[in-house]
Amino acid sequence: MLQRVVCFGSINRDEVFRVPDIARPGETLASTTYKIFPGGKGANQSVALAKALSTADNAQVHHVGRVGPDGVWIRDMLKSRGVHTESITVDPDAHTGRAVIQVSDATHDNAIVLFPGANREISPRSAIESLETIVPALGPDDWIVLQNEVSSGPDVIHWASERGMTVVFNPAPCDNTTSSTYPLTKTHHLILNTTESQTLFTSLHNQPPPLDPSALAAALLPHTRTSLVLTLGSQGVMIATESGVVSVKALEGVKVVDTTGAGDVFVGFYVGALVRGWDVGRAAGAAVVAAGIACESEGAVEGCPSWDEVVRRMV
């Protein structure tokens, strides 16, 4: 049985500046290094999915998205990493999304300014047309993964749900309109970090979120169908299902170089492990290891580990 995992998501050019610390308002800093990487949450997650499924039988990863002529090299990179790119549109009149990223030498934290570019030029009609170029037609055996960096995401979730696909939503970035814009109850897996989960809870319930992460995860579970995953950085993750809430510790002994894109690597490996047939707890275990390894290198794409490397590091 062939399973397709479709990532409907952003493609960006990431410009990374390493700085002594994140610039404060009114402050000018000289960067110690400057590098350009392929990026965007969608592209990062597609690469992670392809890595997670590279040794799996009968699994394919497809990316649906949009770039300008200045982003063709990123499309080609995705193809070289095992991602099917036939459904990526090149818009001759658009600029590819761009992210300006500061990475602190002191704390390894990052701050990002994002220009969405072509990512926000995807109409519902063009999104559906791109999805329908994938043959055979997508259906109940297939998965779709979305973030909140591209336009027409709600329409795509409705379309995928009507076809019985498994829907994974990583609502990043998340604001107080996300809960009313996206059909959350049509998703099967919601994956959020602490800030996103707090924002989503407040917009849904009009009250402050629970301080306890396990209580927060449990409170958000009714808004999705299968699992609510709350990522907690160095504290690991919480996974809420109808069976209860379990925690998974982060990978120990990580020598952090760059945390940019670690969350995207987590998403890709979590979904990849689920597609392989792993249960949510074991899948989360693989995903935290993959995210930890990714932090040991610069760039989410370059730092993304292989499936075999992740399995070796799992204890």
N, C-alpha and C positions, 0 to 999 in steps of 0.2 A: 504494500500500500504506500503510495507516494504521499508525503505530507509536505505542503508548502508553508513556510513562515514568511509572511509579507510584512515588511516594515514600511509603514507610511509615515515618512518623517523628514526632518530637516537635513540639509547638507550645507555646511559652512566652511569658510576658509578661516582657520584659527591663527591669530597672530599673538604669540606668547612672549611676554616681557617678564623676565625674572628681575625682581626688585628687592632691595633690602627689607622692605615691609610694604604692605598695601598703602598706597597714597591716601593721605587724608585730604579733606576739602581745602582747596587753595594751595596744596603742596605740589611741587614739581620734583620728580625723582629721575635720576639717571638709571637706566636698566643695565644689568650686568650682561645679559644675553638677549637676543631677539631671534625667534625661530617661527617658521610658518608650518602648520600642520593641517592635514585634512580634519574636519570636525563636523560639528552639529550633532545633536543628540540622536537624530535618526541614523546618520552615517555611522556614528560610534556603535550604536546598538546593532546595526546590520553587520558590521565587522565582528562584533562579539558573538552574534548568532551564528555567523558562518564558522567562526573558530569552534564554538561549542558543538556544532553539528557536522564538522568536517569529516569525522570518522563514523558518523551515523549512516545507516543504510536507508535509502529511499527518503531523504530529506533534502529540501532545497530552500535557500533563502533568496527572496526577491526584495528589491527596494523600489518603492514608488515615491517620487519626489520631483523637484524642479531646480534647475541651476541656470545661470547665465553662461555665456561663452567662456567667462573666466573661471568656470567651475568644471569644465570638461575633464580636467586632470583628476579631479576628485572622483568623478564617475568612473574613470578608467582605473583609479586605485581600487575602488570597490570591486570592480570586475576582477582585478588581479588577486583579490583576497577571497574569491569564491562566491561573490554575491551576483545574482542575476540582475543586470542593470538595464534591460531592454525597456522597462517602464519608467525610466528617468527621462523627463522632458528637458530639452535645452531650449530656453527662451531667449531669442536673439536680442530682445529689447530689455532684458532684466540683468541685474547684478546678482551674483551668488551671495547668499547670506555671509555675513562676516562677524567674527567675534574678536574683540580685543581683550586679552586675558592678562591680568597681573598675577604672578605667582611669587609669594613671599619667600625669600631665603630664610627668614627667621622662623616662620611657623608652617611653611609649605601650604598654607591656605591660598585661595584664589579669589579674585574679584573679576567679574566679566561684564563688558558692555556689548550688547548684541544688536546688530543691524540685520533684520530678517530677510530683506531682499526678496529673491524669487520664492522663498519658502512661503511668503504670505500672498503670493500671486496665484495660488492654486484654487480655481473655482470648483464648486461641487461637481459640475459636469465634467471638467477635465480630470478630476480625481477618479471618478467612476470609470471614465473611458480608459484611463491608464490601468486601473485594476482589471478591466475586462480584456486587456491585451494579454493577460496571463492565461495560458492554455495548458491543459484542459481547464475549464471554468472552475473557479474557486468554490469550495463547498464545505460540508461538515467535517471533513478530515483535516482542514487547513486552519491556520492561525493568522491573526493579524495583530501587529504591535504598533501602538501610536504614542506620541508625546503631544505636547501643546506648543510646539514651535512652528507649526504649519497651519495654514487655513484649511477649512472644510473638514476638520476632524470629526465633528458631530455627524455630518452626513455620511462619512465613511463608516462610522460605528453602526449607524442604522442599516446601511447597505450590507455590511458584513454579518450583522445579526440576522437579517432576513435570509441569509444563505447558510445559517447555522454554523458559522465559523467561531472559533474560540477567540475572544477579544481580550487583549491585554492593553491596559491603559496606564501610562506613566504621566500623570498630569503635571508636567514640568515645562515651563513655569506654571504656577497655580495662583489665581487671584480670586476675589470674591464673586466673580461671574462664572467661574468654571463649573460649579455645581448646578447652575441653572442652564448653562449652555450645552453641556455634554450629557447624554443619556447614560448616566453611570450604571443604572440597573441592568443595562444591556451588556455590561462588561463582565468577564469571568474572573479576571485578576486585576486588582488595583495595586500599584507599586508607588509609594510616596516616601519622601524623606520627612524629617520632623517638621520643618517649616511648612511644607506643602500639606501635611496631614492636619496641622493646627489651623491653617487657613481654610481648608476644606470643611473641617468640623464646624468652625465658627460660622461659615456661610450657610451650612446646612441646618444648624441647630440654633443659630442666633444667640449663642452663649459661649463663654470661654471654654477651651478644650480641657479635658482631664490632664492633669500633670503627669500621671503614671502612663508610660508608653503602652503597656499591655491593655489598660482600660481604654486608651485612645484607639488602639487597633480594633478592639472588640466593638467599640461604639460605631466605627466606620464600616465594619463588615456587612451590615444589612444593605449597604448601598452598592454591593457587587455580588456576584453569584457564587464564587468558589473560594478565593483567598484575598486577604488584605495584607499586604506586606509593608511594614514600616521599617525603613532603613535608618540606622542610628550611628553611622560612621564607625568610629573605633569601638563602639559598644555593641556592634553586631546588628541583628535584625529581630523584629517581632513578626510572627506570622499568625494571623487569625483565620480560622476556618470554623465550620459548624461544630468541629470536635473540640474547639477551645483555642487558647493562645499559647504558642510555644516560642522560645527564644533560641537564637543561634549565635554563638560567640563569633567575633571577628577573628580573622587570621592573626596569630601571634607572631612576633618577631619581624614585623614589616619594617623595612628601612625606607621611610617615606621620601620620595623625590618630588612627586607631583600628584595631587589628588584629582586633577581635572579629568573628568570623564569616568572616574571610578564607578559612579552610580550607573552610568550607561553600560559598563562592562557587567555590573551586577544584573541588570535587566536582561541582557543578552544571554548570560549563562543560566539565569533562573528559568527563562523560557526554554532555552535549549535543553536543559535537563528535564523539564516537564515533557517536552516533545519526545525525548528519549524514553519516557515512561517512568521517571523517578517521581516519588511523592513530594509534596511541597516542602517538607522538612529537609529531606536529603537534597532537593534542588536548591534550597536556600543555602545549605552548607557548601555546595559547589560554588554558588554565586559569590558568597563572601570571600572564599579563597581566591577566586578569579579577580574580584575587585581589589583585594589586598595585594596580589601580585602586580596588578596594573599600576598601583601607587608607587612601585619601585622603579618606574621608568617615566620619561617625559612623553606626554601625548597619549591619549586614550587608544588611538589606533596602533601606534608603535608599541605601546606597553601591553596590549591585550595578549594574554597567554593562550597557549593551545589547550585543547581539552585534556590531552595526556599530561601536560604540566600541572593542570589543576588537580587531576585525580591523584598524581604523585604527592601533592602538597596536602591533600586531605588526610586528616588523622582520625 
